[in-house]
């Protein structure tokens, strides 16, 4: 399974323009290393939008859903570093989903990604999930230019923490699809090939938000062990 672990935390957000350079420095040098030092965090990747919004997508892959409610993780959220406290007010429009990995196909993670966030229509959760997991996603990694396809579903409600109090309340994530590839054009063509917001809506999804991303930095727990 290309997603490492059984769960993932999905974040999308914007940063005020004047803070973007410092944010990326902080996120690379302090924030990702801090998160990947927490037991159960396996890989963290920052993506930047190439089409659509918001600007940032961050995906944390974790061992279990319970990792995202662990004392070690909550301690970091409630004791933000001075640099983190400085950066939090620069966040805008944060969505944060503590998700189970429902379906994951392919090999590895491509450099380019298409993200679709959505809500299932009440009563159509099972049929939508089955269509995605058994009909759509398994075939995608076999297509030229594509690497992997993943379905995530909200599994936990995040607690209010010191970090969130600084930046403001986060919106949730009900469901999300992430398709990755090694060719940007192949990922972009997915929307024209039927993997679109309109098709998801026909299958029982609402409030579909779509954006394309490029991975710009990734860190794993193994990297942190090698640094120690």
C-alpha positions as CSV (number, residue, x, y, z in Angstrom):
1,X,0.0,0.0,0.0
2,X,1.6,3.3,-1.1
3,X,0.3,5.3,1.9
4,X,2.5,4.4,4.9
5,X,0.2,3.3,7.7
6,X,-3.5,3.0,8.2
7,X,-4.4,6.6,8.7
8,X,-3.4,10.1,7.5
9,X,-3.8,13.7,8.5
10,X,-4.8,16.0,5.6
11,X,-4.4,19.7,5.8
12,X,-5.1,22.4,3.3
13,X,-4.6,26.1,3.9
14,X,-3.3,29.5,2.7
15,X,-0.6,31.7,4.3
16,X,-0.6,35.5,4.1
17,X,1.7,36.5,1.2
18,X,4.3,38.3,3.3
19,X,4.9,35.3,5.5
20,X,5.2,32.6,2.8
21,X,9.0,32.6,2.6
22,X,9.4,32.3,6.4
23,X,6.6,29.7,6.6
24,X,8.3,27.4,4.2
25,X,11.6,27.8,6.1
26,X,9.9,27.1,9.4
27,X,7.9,24.2,8.0
28,X,10.9,22.5,6.5
29,X,13.5,23.1,9.3
30,X,11.3,22.9,12.5
31,X,7.7,21.8,12.0
32,X,8.1,18.7,9.9
33,X,11.1,17.4,11.9
34,X,9.0,18.1,15.1
35,X,6.0,16.1,13.8
36,X,8.1,13.2,12.4
37,X,9.8,12.8,15.8
38,X,6.4,11.9,17.3
39,X,5.9,8.1,17.6
40,X,3.6,6.8,14.9
41,X,4.2,9.6,12.4
42,X,5.8,8.0,9.3
43,X,6.0,10.6,6.6
44,X,5.1,14.2,6.1
45,X,4.9,15.9,2.7
46,X,4.2,19.6,1.8
47,X,2.6,20.3,-1.6
48,X,2.0,23.6,-3.3
49,X,-0.9,24.3,-5.7
50,X,-0.2,24.4,-9.4
51,X,-3.9,25.0,-10.2
52,X,-6.8,25.8,-7.9
53,X,-6.7,26.6,-4.2
54,X,-5.7,26.8,-1.4
55,X,-2.0,27.2,-1.9
56,X,-0.8,24.4,0.5
57,X,-1.6,20.7,1.0
58,X,0.2,18.8,3.7
59,X,-0.2,15.1,4.2
60,X,1.0,13.2,7.3
61,X,0.9,9.4,7.0
62,X,0.7,7.7,10.4
63,X,0.6,4.2,11.8
64,X,-2.9,4.2,13.2
65,X,-5.8,6.7,13.6
66,X,-5.1,6.7,17.4
67,X,-1.7,8.2,16.6
68,X,-3.5,11.5,15.9
69,X,-5.0,11.5,19.4
70,X,-1.9,10.3,21.2
71,X,-0.6,12.1,24.3
72,X,2.7,12.7,22.5
73,X,1.0,14.5,19.6
74,X,-1.4,16.5,21.7
75,X,1.5,17.6,23.9
76,X,3.2,19.2,20.9
77,X,-0.1,20.9,19.8
78,X,-0.5,22.3,23.3
79,X,3.1,23.4,23.7
80,X,4.0,25.2,20.5
81,X,7.5,26.5,20.1
82,X,8.2,30.2,19.9
83,X,8.6,30.0,16.1
84,X,5.4,28.1,15.8
85,X,3.5,30.7,17.9
86,X,4.9,33.3,15.5
87,X,3.7,31.5,12.4
88,X,0.2,30.3,13.5
89,X,-1.5,33.8,13.0
90,X,-0.5,33.7,9.3
91,X,-2.7,30.7,8.5
92,X,-5.9,31.3,6.5
93,X,-8.7,28.9,5.7
94,X,-7.3,25.8,7.4
95,X,-9.0,22.5,6.8
96,X,-7.7,19.6,8.9
97,X,-8.9,16.0,8.6
98,X,-7.9,13.1,10.9
99,X,-8.6,10.4,8.4
100,X,-8.7,6.6,8.0
101,X,-7.2,5.3,4.8
102,X,-10.2,3.6,3.2
103,X,-8.5,2.6,-0.1
104,X,-4.9,3.0,-1.4
105,X,-3.5,1.7,-4.7
106,X,-0.3,1.9,-6.7
107,X,3.4,2.1,-5.9
108,X,4.9,5.1,-4.0
109,X,3.9,8.7,-4.3
110,X,4.2,10.7,-7.5
111,X,5.6,14.3,-7.6
112,X,2.3,15.7,-8.9
113,X,-1.1,15.3,-7.3
114,X,-4.8,16.0,-7.8
115,X,-6.8,16.5,-4.6
116,X,-10.6,16.4,-4.4
117,X,-12.3,17.1,-1.1
118,X,-16.0,16.3,-0.7
119,X,-19.0,15.3,1.5
120,X,-21.0,12.2,0.8
121,X,-24.8,12.7,0.3
122,X,-26.5,11.2,3.4
123,X,-27.5,7.6,2.6
124,X,-25.0,7.3,-0.3
125,X,-21.8,6.9,1.8
126,X,-21.6,3.2,1.1
127,X,-22.3,3.3,-2.6
128,X,-20.0,6.2,-3.2
129,X,-17.2,4.5,-1.2
130,X,-17.7,1.2,-3.0
131,X,-17.6,2.9,-6.5
132,X,-14.4,4.8,-5.6
133,X,-12.6,1.9,-3.9
134,X,-13.5,-0.9,-6.3
135,X,-14.2,0.7,-9.6
136,X,-12.3,3.9,-10.0
137,X,-9.2,3.9,-7.9
138,X,-7.7,0.5,-8.6
139,X,-7.4,1.2,-12.3
140,X,-5.8,4.6,-12.0
141,X,-2.1,3.6,-11.1
142,X,-1.9,1.5,-14.3
143,X,-2.4,4.5,-16.5
144,X,0.7,6.1,-18.0
145,X,2.0,9.0,-16.0
146,X,0.1,8.0,-12.8
147,X,1.6,6.4,-9.6
148,X,-1.1,6.0,-6.9
149,X,-4.6,6.7,-5.8
150,X,-6.0,7.1,-2.3
151,X,-9.4,7.5,-0.6
152,X,-9.4,9.1,2.9
153,X,-12.4,9.4,5.2
154,X,-12.8,11.4,8.4
155,X,-12.2,9.2,11.4
156,X,-11.7,11.5,14.4
157,X,-12.8,14.9,15.5
158,X,-9.8,17.1,16.3
159,X,-9.5,18.5,19.8
160,X,-9.2,22.2,20.3
161,X,-5.5,22.9,21.2
162,X,-3.2,25.8,21.9
163,X,-2.0,25.9,18.2
164,X,-5.6,26.0,16.9
165,X,-6.5,28.7,19.4
166,X,-3.8,30.9,18.0
167,X,-4.7,30.5,14.3
168,X,-8.5,30.1,14.7
169,X,-10.9,27.2,14.4
170,X,-10.2,24.6,11.6
171,X,-12.7,23.3,9.2
172,X,-13.1,19.6,8.9
173,X,-12.6,17.1,6.1
174,X,-15.3,14.5,5.4
175,X,-13.8,12.7,2.5
176,X,-10.8,13.2,0.1
177,X,-9.3,11.7,-2.9
178,X,-5.6,12.1,-3.8
179,X,-4.2,10.8,-7.1
180,X,-0.5,11.2,-7.7
181,X,1.6,10.8,-10.8
182,X,5.1,11.3,-12.3
183,X,3.8,13.3,-15.2
184,X,2.0,16.6,-14.5
185,X,0.0,16.4,-17.8
186,X,-1.3,12.9,-16.9
187,X,-2.6,14.2,-13.5
188,X,-4.2,17.2,-15.2
189,X,-5.9,15.1,-17.8
190,X,-7.8,13.1,-15.1
191,X,-10.4,15.9,-14.8
192,X,-11.1,15.7,-18.6
193,X,-11.1,11.9,-18.5
194,X,-14.1,11.7,-16.1
195,X,-12.4,12.0,-12.7
196,X,-14.1,15.3,-12.1
197,X,-16.2,17.1,-9.5
198,X,-19.3,16.6,-11.8
199,X,-18.8,12.9,-11.9
200,X,-18.3,12.7,-8.1
201,X,-21.5,14.6,-7.7
202,X,-23.4,12.2,-10.0
203,X,-22.1,9.3,-7.8
204,X,-23.3,10.9,-4.5
205,X,-20.8,13.6,-3.4
206,X,-21.5,17.3,-2.7
207,X,-19.4,20.3,-2.0
208,X,-16.5,19.0,-4.1
209,X,-13.4,21.1,-4.1
210,X,-10.6,20.3,-6.6
211,X,-7.0,21.5,-6.9
212,X,-3.7,20.3,-8.4
213,X,-0.5,20.2,-6.5
214,X,3.3,19.6,-6.7
215,X,5.2,18.0,-3.9
216,X,8.0,20.4,-2.7
217,X,9.3,18.7,0.5
218,X,9.0,15.4,2.3
219,X,10.4,13.9,5.5
220,X,10.1,10.5,7.0
221,X,10.6,9.0,10.5
222,X,13.6,7.2,9.1
223,X,15.2,10.5,8.2
224,X,14.7,11.6,11.8
225,X,16.3,8.4,13.1
226,X,19.3,9.0,10.9
227,X,19.7,12.6,12.2
228,X,19.7,11.4,15.8
